[in-house]
């Protein structure tokens, strides 16, 4: 089970970073329009 958690951790981090980038992009688009 521990190996599963360690394997999934980078993927979760990537998803969180991706989410933040998307939110920032949408925010910028809203401010421009």
N, CA, C, O and CB atoms as a CASP TS submission, in Angstrom:
PFRMAT TS
TARGET T0000
AUTHOR 0000-0000-0000
METHOD Language model
MODEL 1
PARENT N/A
ATOM      1  N   UNK     1       0.833  -1.210   0.000  1.00  0.00           N
ATOM      2  CA  UNK     1       0.000   0.000   0.000  1.00  0.00           C
ATOM      3  C   UNK     1       0.868   1.262   0.000  1.00  0.00           C
ATOM      4  O   UNK     1       0.552   2.236  -0.683  1.00  0.00           O
ATOM      5  CB  UNK     1      -0.942   0.005   1.224  1.00  0.00           C
ATOM      6  N   UNK     2       1.951   1.241   0.760  1.00  0.00           N
ATOM      7  CA  UNK     2       2.807   2.431   0.833  1.00  0.00           C
ATOM      8  C   UNK     2       3.377   2.780  -0.538  1.00  0.00           C
ATOM      9  O   UNK     2       3.454   3.952  -0.905  1.00  0.00           O
ATOM     10  CB  UNK     2       3.951   2.209   1.839  1.00  0.00           C
ATOM     11  N   UNK     3       3.780   1.750  -1.299  1.00  0.00           N
ATOM     12  CA  UNK     3       4.336   2.018  -2.625  1.00  0.00           C
ATOM     13  C   UNK     3       3.284   2.673  -3.506  1.00  0.00           C
ATOM     14  O   UNK     3       3.617   3.525  -4.329  1.00  0.00           O
ATOM     15  CB  UNK     3       4.852   0.717  -3.279  1.00  0.00           C
ATOM     16  N   UNK     4       2.028   2.295  -3.352  1.00  0.00           N
ATOM     17  CA  UNK     4       0.945   2.901  -4.128  1.00  0.00           C
ATOM     18  C   UNK     4       0.844   4.390  -3.817  1.00  0.00           C
ATOM     19  O   UNK     4       0.692   5.212  -4.721  1.00  0.00           O
ATOM     20  CB  UNK     4      -0.398   2.199  -3.832  1.00  0.00           C
ATOM     21  N   UNK     5       0.927   4.731  -2.536  1.00  0.00           N
ATOM     22  CA  UNK     5       0.815   6.136  -2.122  1.00  0.00           C
ATOM     23  C   UNK     5       1.984   6.941  -2.699  1.00  0.00           C
ATOM     24  O   UNK     5       1.793   8.041  -3.218  1.00  0.00           O
ATOM     25  CB  UNK     5       0.787   6.254  -0.565  1.00  0.00           C
ATOM     26  N   UNK     6       3.186   6.387  -2.602  1.00  0.00           N
ATOM     27  CA  UNK     6       4.358   7.093  -3.117  1.00  0.00           C
ATOM     28  C   UNK     6       4.290   7.249  -4.632  1.00  0.00           C
ATOM     29  O   UNK     6       4.793   8.228  -5.182  1.00  0.00           O
ATOM     30  CB  UNK     6       5.639   6.355  -2.725  1.00  0.00           C
ATOM     31  N   UNK     7       3.665   6.276  -5.308  1.00  0.00           N
ATOM     32  CA  UNK     7       3.539   6.338  -6.762  1.00  0.00           C
ATOM     33  C   UNK     7       2.502   7.376  -7.163  1.00  0.00           C
ATOM     34  O   UNK     7       2.657   8.046  -8.184  1.00  0.00           O
ATOM     35  CB  UNK     7       3.163   4.962  -7.332  1.00  0.00           C
ATOM     36  N   UNK     8       1.449   7.514  -6.371  1.00  0.00           N
ATOM     37  CA  UNK     8       0.350   8.420  -6.723  1.00  0.00           C
ATOM     38  C   UNK     8       0.660   9.868  -6.328  1.00  0.00           C
ATOM     39  O   UNK     8       0.064  10.799  -6.870  1.00  0.00           O
ATOM     40  CB  UNK     8      -0.948   7.961  -6.045  1.00  0.00           C
ATOM     41  N   UNK     9       1.586  10.060  -5.390  1.00  0.00           N
ATOM     42  CA  UNK     9       1.851  11.404  -4.881  1.00  0.00           C
ATOM     43  C   UNK     9       2.257  12.396  -5.976  1.00  0.00           C
ATOM     44  O   UNK     9       1.691  13.487  -6.026  1.00  0.00           O
ATOM     45  CB  UNK     9       2.933  11.342  -3.835  1.00  0.00           C
ATOM     46  N   UNK    10       3.220  12.063  -6.862  1.00  0.00           N
ATOM     47  CA  UNK    10       3.590  13.009  -7.929  1.00  0.00           C
ATOM     48  C   UNK    10       2.420  13.310  -8.845  1.00  0.00           C
ATOM     49  O   UNK    10       2.285  14.430  -9.338  1.00  0.00           O
ATOM     50  CB  UNK    10       4.750  12.458  -8.750  1.00  0.00           C
ATOM     51  N   UNK    11       1.565  12.309  -9.077  1.00  0.00           N
ATOM     52  CA  UNK    11       0.411  12.512  -9.951  1.00  0.00           C
ATOM     53  C   UNK    11      -0.562  13.505  -9.329  1.00  0.00           C
ATOM     54  O   UNK    11      -1.100  14.367 -10.024  1.00  0.00           O
ATOM     55  CB  UNK    11      -0.299  11.177 -10.229  1.00  0.00           C
ATOM     56  N   UNK    12      -0.788  13.389  -8.020  1.00  0.00           N
ATOM     57  CA  UNK    12      -1.679  14.323  -7.317  1.00  0.00           C
ATOM     58  C   UNK    12      -1.085  15.733  -7.353  1.00  0.00           C
ATOM     59  O   UNK    12      -1.800  16.711  -7.567  1.00  0.00           O
ATOM     60  CB  UNK    12      -1.909  13.866  -5.844  1.00  0.00           C
ATOM     61  N   UNK    13       0.214  15.824  -7.144  1.00  0.00           N
ATOM     62  CA  UNK    13       0.883  17.131  -7.193  1.00  0.00           C
ATOM     63  C   UNK    13       0.717  17.762  -8.563  1.00  0.00           C
ATOM     64  O   UNK    13       0.461  18.960  -8.679  1.00  0.00           O
ATOM     65  CB  UNK    13       2.377  16.994  -6.852  1.00  0.00           C
ATOM     66  N   UNK    14       0.867  16.935  -9.614  1.00  0.00           N
ATOM     67  CA  UNK    14       0.716  17.430 -10.983  1.00  0.00           C
ATOM     68  C   UNK    14      -0.700  17.930 -11.214  1.00  0.00           C
ATOM     69  O   UNK    14      -0.903  18.973 -11.835  1.00  0.00           O
ATOM     70  CB  UNK    14       1.064  16.332 -12.001  1.00  0.00           C
ATOM     71  N   UNK    15      -1.684  17.181 -10.712  1.00  0.00           N
ATOM     72  CA  UNK    15      -3.079  17.590 -10.893  1.00  0.00           C
ATOM     73  C   UNK    15      -3.348  18.911 -10.186  1.00  0.00           C
ATOM     74  O   UNK    15      -4.034  19.778 -10.727  1.00  0.00           O
ATOM     75  CB  UNK    15      -4.034  16.504 -10.369  1.00  0.00           C
ATOM     76  N   UNK    16      -2.809  19.067  -8.978  1.00  0.00           N
ATOM     77  CA  UNK    16      -3.012  20.309  -8.235  1.00  0.00           C
ATOM     78  C   UNK    16      -2.391  21.491  -8.978  1.00  0.00           C
ATOM     79  O   UNK    16      -3.007  22.550  -9.096  1.00  0.00           O
ATOM     80  CB  UNK    16      -2.414  20.194  -6.821  1.00  0.00           C
ATOM     81  N   UNK    17      -1.172  21.302  -9.477  1.00  0.00           N
ATOM     82  CA  UNK    17      -0.504  22.367 -10.225  1.00  0.00           C
ATOM     83  C   UNK    17      -1.291  22.714 -11.473  1.00  0.00           C
ATOM     84  O   UNK    17      -1.447  23.887 -11.811  1.00  0.00           O
ATOM     85  CB  UNK    17       0.925  21.955 -10.598  1.00  0.00           C
ATOM     86  N   UNK    18      -1.795  21.676 -12.167  1.00  0.00           N
ATOM     87  CA  UNK    18      -2.576  21.880 -13.388  1.00  0.00           C
ATOM     88  C   UNK    18      -3.837  22.674 -13.068  1.00  0.00           C
ATOM     89  O   UNK    18      -4.216  23.577 -13.813  1.00  0.00           O
ATOM     90  CB  UNK    18      -2.941  20.524 -14.042  1.00  0.00           C
ATOM     91  N   UNK    19      -4.488  22.328 -11.949  1.00  0.00           N
ATOM     92  CA  UNK    19      -5.699  23.034 -11.528  1.00  0.00           C
ATOM     93  C   UNK    19      -5.411  24.511 -11.283  1.00  0.00           C
ATOM     94  O   UNK    19      -6.176  25.371 -11.719  1.00  0.00           O
ATOM     95  CB  UNK    19      -6.281  22.394 -10.260  1.00  0.00           C
ATOM     96  N   UNK    20      -4.319  24.808 -10.594  1.00  0.00           N
ATOM     97  CA  UNK    20      -3.965  26.197 -10.286  1.00  0.00           C
ATOM     98  C   UNK    20      -3.713  26.976 -11.574  1.00  0.00           C
ATOM     99  O   UNK    20      -4.130  28.128 -11.698  1.00  0.00           O
ATOM    100  CB  UNK    20      -2.717  26.254  -9.372  1.00  0.00           C
ATOM    101  N   UNK    21      -3.028  26.345 -12.538  1.00  0.00           N
ATOM    102  CA  UNK    21      -2.743  27.016 -13.813  1.00  0.00           C
ATOM    103  C   UNK    21      -4.040  27.319 -14.546  1.00  0.00           C
ATOM    104  O   UNK    21      -4.211  28.414 -15.080  1.00  0.00           O
ATOM    105  CB  UNK    21      -1.819  26.149 -14.699  1.00  0.00           C
ATOM    106  N   UNK    22      -4.959  26.351 -14.576  1.00  0.00           N
ATOM    107  CA  UNK    22      -6.243  26.547 -15.268  1.00  0.00           C
ATOM    108  C   UNK    22      -7.019  27.686 -14.614  1.00  0.00           C
ATOM    109  O   UNK    22      -7.575  28.539 -15.307  1.00  0.00           O
ATOM    110  CB  UNK    22      -7.087  25.241 -15.251  1.00  0.00           C
ATOM    111  N   UNK    23      -7.059  27.703 -13.282  1.00  0.00           N
ATOM    112  CA  UNK    23      -7.800  28.745 -12.563  1.00  0.00           C
ATOM    113  C   UNK    23      -7.190  30.115 -12.868  1.00  0.00           C
ATOM    114  O   UNK    23      -7.916  31.088 -13.068  1.00  0.00           O
ATOM    115  CB  UNK    23      -7.790  28.474 -11.027  1.00  0.00           C
ATOM    116  N   UNK    24      -5.858  30.189 -12.906  1.00  0.00           N
ATOM    117  CA  UNK    24      -5.194  31.458 -13.213  1.00  0.00           C
ATOM    118  C   UNK    24      -5.512  31.917 -14.623  1.00  0.00           C
ATOM    119  O   UNK    24      -5.737  33.105 -14.857  1.00  0.00           O
ATOM    120  CB  UNK    24      -3.684  31.329 -13.038  1.00  0.00           C
ATOM    121  N   UNK    25      -5.534  30.970 -15.577  1.00  0.00           N
ATOM    122  CA  UNK    25      -5.840  31.318 -16.967  1.00  0.00           C
ATOM    123  C   UNK    25      -7.264  31.837 -17.084  1.00  0.00           C
ATOM    124  O   UNK    25      -7.506  32.847 -17.745  1.00  0.00           O
ATOM    125  CB  UNK    25      -5.642  30.103 -17.890  1.00  0.00           C
ATOM    126  N   UNK    26      -8.206  31.154 -16.446  1.00  0.00           N
ATOM    127  CA  UNK    26      -9.612  31.579 -16.496  1.00  0.00           C
ATOM    128  C   UNK    26      -9.751  32.957 -15.857  1.00  0.00           C
ATOM    129  O   UNK    26     -10.479  33.812 -16.362  1.00  0.00           O
ATOM    130  CB  UNK    26     -10.533  30.547 -15.776  1.00  0.00           C
ATOM    131  N   UNK    27      -9.052  33.167 -14.747  1.00  0.00           N
ATOM    132  CA  UNK    27      -9.094  34.457 -14.062  1.00  0.00           C
ATOM    133  C   UNK    27      -8.588  35.569 -14.983  1.00  0.00           C
ATOM    134  O   UNK    27      -9.178  36.647 -15.045  1.00  0.00           O
ATOM    135  CB  UNK    27      -8.255  34.410 -12.767  1.00  0.00           C
ATOM    136  N   UNK    28      -7.506  35.304 -15.689  1.00  0.00           N
ATOM    137  CA  UNK    28      -6.940  36.300 -16.597  1.00  0.00           C
ATOM    138  C   UNK    28      -7.909  36.584 -17.742  1.00  0.00           C
ATOM    139  O   UNK    28      -8.071  37.734 -18.152  1.00  0.00           O
ATOM    140  CB  UNK    28      -5.579  35.822 -17.151  1.00  0.00           C
ATOM    141  N   UNK    29      -8.547  35.546 -18.253  1.00  0.00           N
ATOM    142  CA  UNK    29      -9.502  35.737 -19.351  1.00  0.00           C
ATOM    143  C   UNK    29     -10.694  36.568 -18.882  1.00  0.00           C
ATOM    144  O   UNK    29     -11.178  37.432 -19.613  1.00  0.00           O
ATOM    145  CB  UNK    29      -9.984  34.371 -19.898  1.00  0.00           C
ATOM    146  N   UNK    30     -11.164  36.310 -17.671  1.00  0.00           N
ATOM    147  CA  UNK    30     -12.302  37.060 -17.135  1.00  0.00           C
ATOM    148  C   UNK    30     -11.927  38.535 -16.963  1.00  0.00           C
ATOM    149  O   UNK    30     -12.742  39.419 -17.228  1.00  0.00           O
ATOM    150  CB  UNK    30     -12.764  36.457 -15.781  1.00  0.00           C
ATOM    151  N   UNK    31     -10.709  38.793 -16.526  1.00  0.00           N
ATOM    152  CA  UNK    31     -10.275  40.168 -16.302  1.00  0.00           C
ATOM    153  C   UNK    31     -10.133  40.913 -17.630  1.00  0.00           C
ATOM    154  O   UNK    31     -10.366  42.120 -17.695  1.00  0.00           O
ATOM    155  CB  UNK    31      -8.943  40.192 -15.533  1.00  0.00           C
ATOM    156  N   UNK    32      -9.751  40.191 -18.689  1.00  0.00           N
ATOM    157  CA  UNK    32      -9.553  40.833 -19.995  1.00  0.00           C
ATOM    158  C   UNK    32     -10.874  41.191 -20.656  1.00  0.00           C
ATOM    159  O   UNK    32     -10.974  42.215 -21.333  1.00  0.00           O
ATOM    160  CB  UNK    32      -8.752  39.924 -20.914  1.00  0.00           C
ATOM    161  N   UNK    33     -11.884  40.358 -20.467  1.00  0.00           N
ATOM    162  CA  UNK    33     -13.155  40.580 -21.175  1.00  0.00           C
ATOM    163  C   UNK    33     -14.062  41.574 -20.460  1.00  0.00           C
ATOM    164  O   UNK    33     -15.161  41.860 -20.936  1.00  0.00           O
ATOM    165  CB  UNK    33     -13.889  39.264 -21.344  1.00  0.00           C
TER
END
